[in-house]
Amino acid sequence: QVQLVESGGGLVQAGGSLRLSCAASGSRFRTNIMDWYRQAPGKERELVAVSTIGGSTNYADFVKGRFTISRDNVKNTVSLQMNSLKPEDTAVYYCHVRLFQTDYWGQGTQVTVSS
């Protein structure tokens, strides 16, 4: 069983920055992939950024150049630095891992960007 606890959401003006963090616990295994999803009201959950245990990263086109995902394999944490935020980035952001064919999600943290 894996527990994911997110922090760092909030309200920010357009053009501002926020940093989200997610701490994983409950398993002695490290997952290959830790990633961030988001879900805006009335929309489906979408993938934002992916990090692998080897250090590779990948981003959705709509955040490339603005968001940076980083991971600490020792502390078993993953962070998302969000710069140049836009009102369309407003959503609940979720940390996600997949371990032994089971998906685990954090509780979500609200990010609101005002125009």
N, C-alpha and C positions, 0 to 999 in steps of 0.2 A: 504494500500500500504506500502510495506516495502522496504527500501533502504539499501543496503549493500555496505560498502566501505572498500576495502582491502588495506593493506599496508605491506611493509617489504620485498618484493621480491628483487632479484638482482643476481649478479654473484659471485660465490664462488668456491674455489677449492675443489676437492674431499677430504672428511674427515672433511670439515668445517661445520659450523652451520649457520642457518638463523632462524629468528622468523617472522612469518606472523601474522598479526592482522586483525580483521574484526569487524567493528562497525555497528550495526543495528539501524535503526531509522524509524520513520514513523508510528509505531503502538504502542498502549498502551498495547498490548498483548505480552506476552512472549511465544515464541515457545518452545515446548517440546524438539525438537532436533535442534541443530546447528551443521553443519558438514563442512568438507572440501573435495573437489573433485580435481582431476587434469586431465589435458589432454595434452598428448605429441603429437607432430606432426605426423599425419597419424594414430593416435590411437583414440579409443573411450574414452570418459570421464569416469574416474573410481573413486570410493569412496576411500578416504584415511583414514579418522578418523571421529568418531561420538561422540558427547557429548549430554547428556540429561540434562534437567533442574534439575534433582535430583542428578546429579553428576556422573552418569555412563558414561563410555567411552568404545569405541570399535575401533579396528584398523584393517586395511588391513594387511595381513600377510607380505607383502613386506616392511612395515614400522615399524612393531612391534619391540620394544626395541630401536628404533632410534628416533621416533617422539612422541611428547606428546601434546595432545589437552587439553586446559584449557578454562574455561568459567567464566565470571563475570556476574551474573544474575542482579546485580544492574545496572551496566553500559551497559548491553546488548551487550557485546563483546565476541568474541571467538578468541583464539590464537592457533597457531600451532608452537611449538618449534621443529625444525628439526636439528638433530645432525647426525654426521657420514654420511654426504650426499654423494651420489654416482652419477656418470654421468647419470645413468638411472632414477634418480629423476628429471631430467630436464623436465619441463612442465610448462604450465600455471595452476596456482592454483586458485580455485574458492571457495568462501564461499557460503554456501547454507542454506536456511531455508525453511520450509514448514508450511504455516499458512492457516487454513481453506481450505485445499485441493488445495492451490495455491503454486507453487514453485517460490522462489525468489533467484536470483543469483547476486553475485557481478560482477564487471567488469573484474575480473581476474588479477592476478599479476604473472609476469614471474619469474621463478626460473631457473637459468642456473648453472649447476655444471660442471666444467672443470676437465679433467683428468690430 
